[in-house]
Amino acid sequence: MPVRRTGGTLRRSIPWAAAAVLGAAASLTVVGTAVAAPVDISGGSLDWGFKSSFRSYVSTGNGNPPIAVEDGATRNTDGTFRFTATGGSYDAATGATTVRYGGTVVFSYPAHFFTITLANPTVAVDAAGGSLRADVDLEVSGGGFEPVSLDQAEIATLGTSGVAPVISGDTVNWSNLTTTMTATGATAFNGFFAAGTVLDPLSFGFHTGSGGGPATPSVTVTPSSAVDPAGATLTVTGSGFDAEANGGVGFYVAFGPKTAEFWTNARPYKPVKWVHKAASSSGGQAKLNADGTFSTTLDVLPTYTDGNGEPVDCTATQCYVLTFAAHGSTDRSQDTATPITFAGSGGPGGGADQEITTQVLQTGPLTLTSAGASVALSAAAPGAVAGGALNAVTVSDLRGSNAGWNVVGQVEDFTGTPGGVIAADNLGWTPSASVVDDGLVGAAGAVTPGSRAVPGAGTGLGGARTLCGAAAGTSAGTFQCGAALDLGVPASTAPGDYTATLTLTLS
């Protein structure tokens, strides 16, 4: 049974590399004098995918299911995960924030011997930066591996430099923060990815007070694709908006292209609706309900002349249903953009979208092939050295697990035609290794040549020596390994032809 430790201390070393990718960050301390006491956090959510490549890898496995969400966590349509706030504190004066979230994600791959549980993430942000902590458990089902159990290990740093939260009333939202794995997590999971690896971006939000505040604004447009080019009525519904934001004057819902500063005025758009809490019965306005929801319609055409007298063609330029704060406000908390395409246009440039799918098979072979079956060393007199080159061998790792491999070699004693013997340890080598470039775009593997084996007692190839190897996380691909060979011929060796078999083993 694993013994749980607190604060991210690794309990045991793990002789295994096919595990999750997590990291650690130094704890953060708030510095400064607060003018008001921190307030309690009463709700909110966190969206994070951990690492998209790891989700793809685990999804091909034999877990039942490979990825599960439990204890209130949910899975978003893009495959990332959402956790719900359970508490914390926020100091508006200093920005110091600690938010605890509940929920569990389980990555299960029994064929590769592991189940990894990530639960109860905590976000901490202050003037110095940010960190992400979580409970992490590694359960193993074979292979001689050992379990790990950590409480609130600091698994990633958050890139908050140059990024500011959007604050509206008692709601605070941080979006698309860079998350970077740090040394504690990398060590705890034995380096499937190295410390410093950039993980998926993280977004989190929270609100204070009993009112709960609005969630992140969200808009649904029906229809949003294959819209009738003769004209159509779009139904636009929204939630998560703040009726008190922007001084309570609301926001615009508009159709048209999204420019660099689209919020500065509504003239480039047609039509435009003004959505606010005090909306009249006018057809150009729509009511923003107290709970942050609204529903309205827009009558759109693919081409129109905007309020500046400029022509707009939404079959050549991507157009959107946009929401942005009314009256040129710089408040960006109400911004959304939903792309709209018209039937037969295929979007900007008159192209056409085609979704292309394929299936990458779960497993393939790990193979070793040799460029030849025999090596002729140079002739040498007793007391000299015979030289030559090992036939190059090619290793192909197509298993999909990136679990690592090694090639080792060992030779038997050389026997001569007159009955003489040259001991196996008198053969040495100087290995070399390289990656075979397949010309495709993707993460390249890495291969390392073994150490030199020097002819002599206990140092030559009479014992198993590494020719080359690839570590877990970088072993997928095709690689070529070779070696320069040196055979020391003892002075007492009888003349003649000598032969031995060198065996290479891939594992």
Buried (B, 14 or more C-beta within 10 A) or exposed (E): EBEEBEEBEBBBEBEBBBBBBBBBBEEBEBEEEEEEEBBEBBBBBBBBBBBEBBBEBBBBBEBEEBBBBEEEBEBEEEBBBBBBBBBBBBBBEBBBBBBBBBBBBBBBBBBBBBBBBBBBBBBBBBEBBBBBBBBBBBBBEEEEBEBBBBBBBBBBBBBBEEBEBBBBBBBBBBBEBBBBBBBBBBBBBBBBBEBEBBBBBBBBBBBBBEEBBBBBBBBEBEBBEEBBBEEBEBEBEBBBBBBBBBEEBBBBBBBBBBEEEBBEEBBBBBBBBBBBBEBEEEEEBBBBBEEBBBBBBBEBBBEBEBEEEEEBBBBBEBBBBBBBBBEEBEBEBBBBBBBBBBBEBBBBEEEEEEEEEEEEEBEBEBEBEEEEEEEEBEEBEEEEBBEBBBBBBBBBBBBBBBBBBBBBBBBBBBBBEEEBBBBBBBBBBBBBBEBEEEEEEEEEBBBBBBEBBBBEEEBBBBEEBBBBBBBBBBBBBBBBBBBBBBBBBEEEBEEEEBEBEBEBEBE
